[in-house]
Amino acid sequence: MIIRDIVVHLIEKQADSGPSNLILSQESLAESATQVLFLEELNKAYNSKPSKVFGRFVEQQKHPSSESDESVNNIDMPGSKELLSSYLEEQINFVEYTHQSMNLLKHYIDQASKATGGYMVFVNYKLFGSDFMMIVMLNNVSGVAIDSDLGINNINYLDISKLHLAARIDLSLWQDEPQSERYISMIRGKESNKLSDYFRHFIGSDETINSKHETNELLTAVSQYCEDKIQDDEQKSQFKQKSAEYCLEQAEKGQNVVIKDFSGYVADSAVDDFMNYIKSEQYELDNEISPNKTVIRRFNKISGRNQQVSITINEEALGDTVIYDAEKETLTLSDLPASLKSQLLSR
């Protein structure tokens, strides 16, 4: 990981208050091991978020769809796309790019009455041979720490684990494939849609792809392929397990699942047959998808609950350590987890 530039600004705003206030840094942070560690943790937190949406830059709306949108979208200043292009073409430097971006953010956040501010981090870096621009909003949280004199003190620190709002732009993909629909990814917190909208307007992106939907689509295709093309139950289980493992590994690294590579890994000698199957009109799959961890972890599992019992079973356990009798409507379990047996014995 190589950090090219990184800067932190502050936008102050309280919910239901007046206009926001900008406090801008005048220079980039000096390169250090701390910056690299910070970015590594930031990337890790970003990659762990399942609720990503993907998109591309869209032109600023000159003719808003509703009267209420007019003050938000019909603006007389460059958008994020234009500002980023100016920076990449060296018409403006990194700090100037972020200053103009903060003014753009101010315009949008002032329209969201319930929105609150935070620290805005802009970082341009290189990872796995690609260039990225990450833009995140973070907030301070209070905590305690023990100092060198073994005293206990109150401290404030950035809560990286709870990203407020964040976007990552794959600059290499944008420049190499400007028609791509996934060079921008965004995560959003639990705020209302209106609060999320101001950040999306600021980034200047649409939302063309939902990682949850396309991961569901891929794993549905895998399941149906197993039913249609594989006769042996053990081979079906192995195929599904390999599919889940590959997708989860890519998700952990924050990388897309390239369908061709995925097919080669899970289908081996049947790769062409599998590729033809999942690329048929039955499934809406692009050449690569953005894996969603939540969907992957639920794949190949059977679950249900009532007021007294909650059960989740790996599909491959059926007929082995889990036996279902349809006539008696009973479930027999064997090879119980040690922790469960211990709890049962203590009752």
Sequence and secondary structure as in RCSB ss.txt:
>XXXX:A:sequence
MIIRDIVVHLIEKQADSGPSNLILSQESLAESATQVLFLEELNKAYNSKPSKVFGRFVEQQKHPSSESDESVNNI
DMPGSKELLSSYLEEQINFVEYTHQSMNLLKHYIDQASKATGGYMVFVNYKLFGSDFMMIVMLNNVSGVAIDSDL
GINNINYLDISKLHLAARIDLSLWQDEPQSERYISMIRGKESNKLSDYFRHFIGSDETINSKHETNELLTAVSQY
CEDKIQDDEQKSQFKQKSAEYCLEQAEKGQNVVIKDFSGYVADSAVDDFMNYIKSEQYELDNEISPNKTVIRRFN
KISGRNQQVSITINEEALGDTVIYDAEKETLTLSDLPASLKSQLLSR
>XXXX:A:secstr
 EEEEEEEEEEE  TT S  EEE  SS     HHHHHHHHHHHHHHHH S EEEE B    SS SSGGGHHHH  
SS  HHHHHHHHHTTSS HHHHHHHHHHHHHHHHTT TT   EEEEEEEEEETTEEEEEEEEE EEEEEEE TTS
 EEEEEEE TTS SEEEEEEHHHHHH TT S SEEEEE SS HHHHHHHHHHHTB   EEHHHHHHHHHHHHHHH
HHHH   HHHHHHHHHHHHHHHHHHHHHT  EEHHHHHHHHHGGGHHHHHHHHTSTTS   SEE   HHHHHHTT
EEEEE SS EEEEEGGGBTTTEEEETTTTEEEE S  HHHHHHHHT 
